[in-house]
């Protein structure tokens, strides 16, 4: 049960942004820009960064919902999501994505953990400044989202099917404030 009075059957962050639409709207706009806006990183890769950081933060709602969205957009390669969430270093993702997820993981710990060597390593495998920037911002944003969801104990469904439906909806409808 949530720590504050929100709609009981509305899961995760959605109940919280509906509770305070004036703060929820800019949060969703940021998510829309980061995860669906123009980028050389695919939507699947950006959703994977969100799921990876959320998993490291042990935010069940955000991990499951963004992993479901990533699986949906990865299509036939959806197995990559579970590989990354189990053991990123031994997954079949590209070296560039491993380098970016390494940076995201360091941001999840503490922004100052990202070292010049991490940036150089990412650039050596093809990451550009925009991709590095967006990875850091996605990671930092999801640390905030994870703490928001868990700090107010929002409703976290346990049914995997709920997340599959949610992931598909997030891909098709984006991140919008609805009542």
C-alpha positions, 0 to 999 in steps of 0.5 A, spaced: 500 500 500 502 506 498 505 511 503 500 516 500 493 516 498 493 515 490 489 511 486 489 504 488 489 500 482 494 504 478 501 502 478 507 505 479 509 512 477 503 513 473 499 513 480 504 518 483 504 523 477 496 523 477 496 525 484 501 531 482 500 532 475 503 539 475 510 535 477 508 529 473 507 532 466 514 534 466 517 528 468 513 524 463 515 529 458 523 528 460 521 520 459 518 521 452 524 525 450 529 521 453 526 514 451 522 516 444 525 522 442 530 523 436 537 519 438 542 514 434 541 509 440 535 505 438 528 505 443 530 498 445 537 500 447 534 506 451 529 502 454 534 497 456 538 502 460 532 504 464 531 497 465 538 496 467 539 502 472 532 500 475 534 493 476 541 495 480 536 500 484 532 494 485 526 498 483 521 492 481 516 496 478 521 500 473 525 494 472 519 490 470 515 495 466 522 498 462 524 491 461 517 489 458 518 495 453 525 493 451 523 486 450 517 488 445 522 493 441 527 488 441 522 483 437 526 477 436 532 479 440 528 480 446 532 475 450 538 480 450 534 484 455 534 478 460 541 476 458 543 484 460 539 484 467 542 477 469 549 478 467 551 484 462 558 483 461 557 476 458 551 478 454 550 478 447 549 486 446 554 490 442 561 492 446 558 499 445 552 498 449 556 494 454 561 500 455 554 505 455 551 500 460 558 500 464 557 508 465 550 507 466 551 503 472 557 507 475 552 513 475 547 509 478 552 508 484 554 515 484 555 520 478 563 521 480 564 514 479 564 515 471 571 516 470 575 519 463 577 512 462 570 510 462 568 515 457 574 513 452 573 506 453 566 508 450 568 512 444 573 507 442 567 502 441 563 507 437 559 511 442 559 519 441 558 525 445 550 525 444 550 517 446 554 518 452 550 524 454 543 521 453 546 514 457 548 519 463 541 522 463 537 516 462 541 513 468 540 519 473 533 520 471 531 513 472 535 513 479 530 519 481 524 515 478 526 509 482 526 513 488 520 516 487 516 510 486 519 506 491 520 512 496 512 512 496 511 505 496 507 505 489 503 499 487 507 494 484 503 488 480 506 481 481 503 479 474 508 478 468 502 479 463 501 486 466 508 488 465 507 485 458 501 489 456 504 496 460 511 495 455 507 494 449 503 501 451 509 505 453 512 503 446 506 505 442 503 511 446 509 513 449 509 517 456 503 521 457 500 524 463 493 521 463 487 521 468 
